[in-house]
């Protein structure tokens, strides 16, 4: 018999001030019961691991009435990634169910992480590194980080870690080509002695190099930072006009074949456009990928000046592509061309981890309008970043179409802008619009929607230097959970990206904790008027509205 519910619902809030790690964690729970005395309550935490296994832990809480009490509920995670959880509160004395949080996500990171700053090295003077512990602890811990080649230690850095991170660098310019290791050791009073090691590869310089800055998850094209602003379904004749509209990249969605691809690539090089070169036709929906054809294509175009990345496959889960086949294609490409990243588009969030090892860049195509909540964009972006432990770029394929197949209508201009800004707030390092439509396809992409695509492209081009920066970690989120925020620093200014995912007006009230004193706030994009006072940024955001604010520090 199911437990009865009770109308006597207390205040019940889960507070996640830091993400969990592999190992022992504490879930903060805040409970308030009116009245006097105290009562025993049961808290049941259940979760599904990334591998699909079910786990649970139960805790007894003695809750005094009439005051707010905070509890730390122990639980243990054994696997990195996203654990889908629920927390339920029961009154065992009356056999009543009190409250539940059904959509609780526990994203578990390793307790320690070591990272180099480039996907590969050629002419860099340094190999920079970061060693991070994902538990908040003020205790100083001695750490050693070494640069090794095989068993040989080439250089080392000794430091005391105070806080959560230690960074440093090793000289790299005179290193011979080959494989190196960054190796870290430490002694944690809680966890004991431990170590980590990651690979660093140095190649001979190439005429064309596309790298990934692993600290910011952004692209470096021939040494220059690059934020992709792209379109799907491009043809030769579209490249020049689209470049003048601030687009810098694109894809032909495997609609071209043979010499048509060659013509597009050559035209793109002339116009300064970067192309995602398709391999989908050799892999998607086939019992076995055509490895010979893939190898031939890679060899033909690997030095082409318009090549941005190899497009391994589009939506592999949609056609039940074997993850082992996707990984085999990835490894073949990396062997033939280590100088360009591999790009994959996945439309099913539950399979992000399944195909994660088969790409250097994960793009997600989230098309929620009109069938799903618009918040699905931000949710899927967050899950994609979590799946890769924020170690690889995640790009957004924005829905700029409708009125076809099972999409009964296209997004409005406001909805498109909201989806793009959700992506930016959640850390998108590239935005491509699906898709470019000819004038005879306005039933798929109304003129107002296409005009908004153009406005967004111009904004993204303007904001690219800011968007390529690492995100400033917020000490406190806005009080209104319907407003999502990200902060980035560029040229000593701070930029606040804010988006209201609600269909009604909401107020941004952001505590600027951890930032220097600010003297001025201005809106760069959007209609909101900001106010800056007492270390807080405030503004009214309309329904589904987005805004970018620039904050100037008091010392400027």
N, C-alpha and C positions, 0 to 999 in steps of 0.2 A: 504493500500500500504506500503510495507516494506521500511524503510529509505534507502537512497542511501549511498554507501560507498565513501570515499574520499582517494586519494593517499597521502594527507597531513597528515601523521601519526606522532603524537608527541611521545616523550619518555613517557612511561606510565608504572609504576612499583608499585606493591603492596608490602609493607614491613611489615612483621609480626615479630616484635622483641619479642613479648610475646604472649602466647596463650590467647584467650579470656576466660571469666568466665561467669557464670550465672549472668545475669543482664546487665547493660549498658557497652558497649565497644566502642573502637575507632579503625577503620581500617585506617592504614596509607597508603596514596596514594601519589606517587611522579609523577609530570607531568612537562614536558618541551615542550613548543611550540616555534618554531623559529619565527623570525620577530619582529615586533613592535606592540605596543598597547596591548589591552586585549580583551578577548572574554568569553562569558558565555558558559559553558559546563554543561551537565547533567550526573551525575554518578548514575547508577541504580544497587543496590546490591540486588540480589535475592538468596534465599536459601531454601533448603528442610531440615526440622528438622529430628532428628532421628526417630520420630514417623511418618514421611512421609507428614507432613503439609507444605504448601508453604507460604513463607514470603518474603516481599520485603520492601526496603526503598530507596527513591530517594533524591539526594542532588544536589543543584545548586552550581557550582564552578565558580568563577570569576577568570580566568586564565590569568595572565600577560604573554606577549610574550617576548621571548629572555632571559628568566632566569628560573632556576629550582625552582619549588615551591612544598612544601609538605603540604598535607591536612590531617586532622583527621576526618574521616566520622563516625558519631555516628550510632550505631545499637544496638539492644537489643536481647539477647538470653534468652529463658525461660527453656531450657532443657539441661542437661549434655549430652555429647557425640559428635559425628561427624555430623556437618551440612555441606551438600554439596552445595557449593555456586558458583555464577558467578558474575562478576563485569563488567558492560558495560558502555562505555563512548560515549556520543552523542553530536553533535553540533546542538542545536535546531533551530538556525537561518537558517541554510542551510538544515535542515532535513537529516543530514548525520550521519551515524554510523562511529565512529572513531576507537575504539579498544575494545578488550574484554579479560578478563581472565576467561576461561570457567571452569577450574578445580581448583577452590579455595576451600580449606577445612578449616572450622572453627571448631576446636576441643575445646569444651567448658568444662572447669573444674568448680567445685564449687569454689566460691570466697574464702572459707576457707576449710581446710581439717585437720582431726585429725586421727592419725594412731598409733596403738601399734606395737611392733616389732616382734611378733610371731603369727602364726595362732592359737596356743594354748600353754599353759605353763604347765610344770611338775616340773622340778628341778631347774629352773632358779632362780638366786638370785634377779633379777630385772625384772620389767615390764618397758621397755623404751617406750617413746612416742615422737611424733613430731606433733607440731601444725604449720601449714603452711598457709599463705595467698598468694593467687595466683595473686594478683595485686602488682606491684612494687610500693613501697612507703617507704620513709625514715622516716616517722613520727613514733615516739615511741607510742606503744599501750599497755596499761596494760592488762595482761591476767592472768587467774587463771585456773589451771588444777588440777582436783581432782581424786582420786581413790575412788570409791564408791562400796559398797555392798548393793543393794537395796537403801534405802534412807540414809544409814549411810555413812558419809564421813570418810574414813580410813586415808587419807593423802592428802596433797595438796602442790602445787608449785605455787608461785606467781612470775611473771616476767614481765619485760618490753620488748616487742617485738620490736627490731630495725632491719629493713630489712624484710625478708620474712619468717623466721622460728624461733621457739623456741623449744628446746628439753629438756628432763629431764628423770627422772626415779623414780620409787617407789620400795621399798623393797618388795620382793615377796616370798622369800624362806619359811617363816613361815605362809604364807596365807593358810587357809584350802581350800580344793577342792571346786569348785563352780563357779558361774558366777559373774563377776565383771564388772564395767563400768569405762571407762575413760571419764570424763566430763570436757569440756573446756568452759570458759566464757570470753568475752572481750567486750570492748566498742570501736567501730570504729567511728572516727569523721565523716566519710562519710556514713557508713551504719548503724550506731547506735549500740545498744547493741545486742548481739547475742550469741548463744551457740551451741555446738555440743557434741554428746556422742557416743562412740563405745564400743562394748562388748569385754571383755577379759575372756577366760575360762581357768580354771586350773583343770587339771586331775591328778589322781594318776599316778605315773611313770609306764611305761609299758616296757616289755622286748624288744619291737620293736617300735620305734617312728620315724615317718617321718613328719617333720614340714616344714613350709614355713617361711623363713625370709621375713617379709613383707616390710622391708626397701629396701632390694636388690632384692626381688622376686626370691630368690634362695632357693633350697631345703637343708634341714638339715636331714641327715639320721643318726639316733642315735647320734645326736649332732654334726656330722661332715658335713661340706659343701660338696655338691655333684652336679656336672654338668653332666647331662645325655648325654652319647654318645652312641646311640643305633641303632639297626637294626630291621626291621620288618621281619617276616616270619622265626623266629628261631625255631630250633628243639633241642632235647637233645644233639645230637652228635655235634651240631654247637657251643655249649656254651664255651667249653674249648678253641678251636682254636680262636674264636672271642674275648674272654677275653685277650688272648695273643696278639691280634692285637689292643689292647687299647680300645675296646668297653666295656662298663660297664653295659649296660641295653638293654632291647629289648622287643619284643612282638611277639606273634605267630599268630596274625591276625585272631582270632577265627577259625583257621583251626584244632585245637585240641579239643578233647572232653573228658569229664570224667576223667578217670585215666591217660590219656595221659597228661592232664594238671598237675596232681599231680606229674607225673614223671618229667616233665619239671621243675616244681618248685623246687623239691628236687635236681635235677641236678644243677640248677642255684645256689642254696644255697652252694653246694659244690664248684662250680667254682667262687663264688663271683660275680655273675651277679644279677642284679635287674630286676624284671619282672613287666610289666603293665598287670594286670590280667583282662581278657576280660569279659565284661557283654553284649557285643553287641548282641550275639545270642539270648538273652532273651528279647531284646527290639527293635532292628532295624527291621523295616518293619512289625511289628506286630500291630494288632488293639489295643491290650492292653499288656503292659509288664507283664512278668511272675514274679511278685514280690516274690512269694514263692521260686522260684528257685534262684533268686538273693539273698534273705536273707540266704538261705542255703549255697550258695557259699561264701558269706561274712563271715559267722560264721565259715566255715571250714578253710579259709585261712587267717583270720585277724591277726593271730599271726605268720604267716610263715616268716622266716628270709629272703626270697627272694622277698617278696612283696614290690614293690615300690609305686604303686598307683592303684586305681580301675579305669579301663578303661570303663567309663559309656556307651559310644556309639561312633561309628564311623560315621561321616557325617550325623547328624540327619536331616538336611534340605533336604538331597538328597532323603530321603524316606518320607519326610513330617511328621516327628515325632512330635507329639503334645508336645510343650514346657512344658505344665503342667505335662505330663508323665515323661519327663526328670527330672523336678524338684522333682517329687515324688520319683523317684529312688534315686536321690542325697540325699534327706532328709532321706530316709530309710538307705542308707549306712552310713551317718553321725551319725545316731542313734545307729547303730550296731557296728561301728568302727570309733570313732572320731580320731584315731591315724594315719590314712593314708589319704592323699589327694585324691580327685576325679579328674580324667583326662578325657577330652573330645576333640575329633578332629572335626573341622569344616572346610569345604572347600568353604563355601560361605560367603564372607565378609559382605554382607548385612544382614546376620542373626547372626552375632557375638553377638549382643546385645540380640537377641531373646532367646538364650540359655545360656547367660552369668551366670545367677544365678544357673545353674545346674552343675557347676564345680568349682574346686579350681585351676586347671591348664587348660589353653586353648592351644591346639596345632592346628596349621594350616597346611594343606597339600596343598601347592601351586605348581602346576606342569605346568609351562607355556611353556616349550619347546616341540614342535616347534610352537605352535599355538598362543601364546601371547607374549607380550614384556617381557623380562627377568626382567625388573623393577617391575613387578607385585609382586615379592617376597617381596621386601622392602616396597612397598605400603601396602600390606596386613598385614605385620608384624606391621607396624605403626598403621594401623586401629585397629588391635587386641589389641595392648597396649592402644590405646585411648579408646576403648570400655570398658575396665576394669579400666579406669582411672589410669592405671599403678599400680594397687593394687594386681594383681595376675600374676604369671609367664606365659609367652607366649613361647612356644617351636615351633621350626620349623621342619616339616617333609620335608626333602629335596628330590627332584626328582632325583633318581639314576636309572632310567629305561626309556624305550621307545621302539618303534617298535612294539607296541601292542595296541589294541583297537584304539582310535582316536589319539594316540601319534605316529606320523609317524616315529619318530626317537628318540633316547635317547640323553640326553645332552652330549656335549663334556666334557672332563675333565676341560677345562677352564670355561665352562658355569656352571658346578656343583660347582666349587670353588667360582665363582662369586655369585651364589645364596646363598651358605652357609655364605659367608662373608657379604652379604646384611643382612641376618638374624642376624648375630652377631652385626653389626653396629646398627641395629634397636632394640637391646636389648634382643635377644633370650637367654633364660636361660637353654636351652637344645636343642640338635640337634639329630634327629633320621633320618636314611636313609631308604627310601622306594625304593627297598627292598633288602634283601639278596637273591642272585640267585645261584643256583647250576651250575656246569660246563656245564650241558646240556641246560642252559638257557642264553648262551652268546649272543643270538640274542636280548634278552631283556636288558642285561647289558654287553656290550663289555668289554673285559679284561682291556683296558686302563681306562675305567670308574670305574671299580671295584678297580683297583690299586689306582686311585685318591681318592676313598672312604677311602681306608686304610691310605693313606697319611694324609687326613683330620682328620681321627680319632686320629692319633698320634699327630697332631698339636693341636687338641682340648684338648687332655689329658694334653699336656704340658702347654697350656694356661688356663686351667680350673681355677686355683687360681685367675687369673686376670679377667676372664670372670664372675666370681661370685661376683665381686665387683660392687658397685653402679657406675653409669655413672657420670662422671664429666660433669656438664652442660657447654656447650661451649658458650662463649660470642659472638663469630662470627663463622659462617660457612665458608667453603672454597668458594673462589670467583667463581669457576666453579661448577655449580649446578649438574653436572654429576658425581661429586665425593662426596661420602657420608662418613662421619667420625664420630667416637665415641672415647672418651678418658676415660681411667680408671687408677686409681692409685693403686699400689700394692707395698708394701715394699719400699716406698719412691721413686719409679720410676713411670713414667707416660708412658702409653702404648697407642699409636695411631693406631686404626684400620681404614684402608682406603680402599675403593672399588670404582673402576671406572665402572659405569654402561653403559658407551658409547662403541660403537664398533670401536672407534678410540682412539689414544693416548690422554691423558689429563694430565694437570699439577696440582699437589696438591700444593696449596699455602695457608697455614693455619697460621693465627695469633694466637699465644699462649697466648692470653689475659686471665688474671685470674690465670695463672700458675706461679710458682716460676721461677727464672732464670735457664736456662738449659745450661749445659756445653758440652753435647755430645748426638748425635743421632745415633742409629744403626738400621739396618733392621734385624728383626728376621725371618720373612717369606715374600716371594715375591722377585722380582728381582729389585725393585726400589732402587736407591741410594739416601739417604736423605741428605739434607744440612740444617744447622741450623745457622741462622744469624739474628741479629736485632729483636729477639723475634718472628721469623717466621720459620716454618718448610716447606721445599719445596722438591718435588720429582716428577719425571716423571713416570706416570703410563700408562702401555700399554693398548691396547684394552681389556676391561673386566678384567683388572688385579686387584689383591688385595694385600695388604701388611700390615704387622704389624711392627711398629717402637717402639723401647724403648728409652725413653728420660731420661737421668740422670740429676738430679738437680745440680746446681753449688756448693752446699754445701757438696756434697758427694765426 
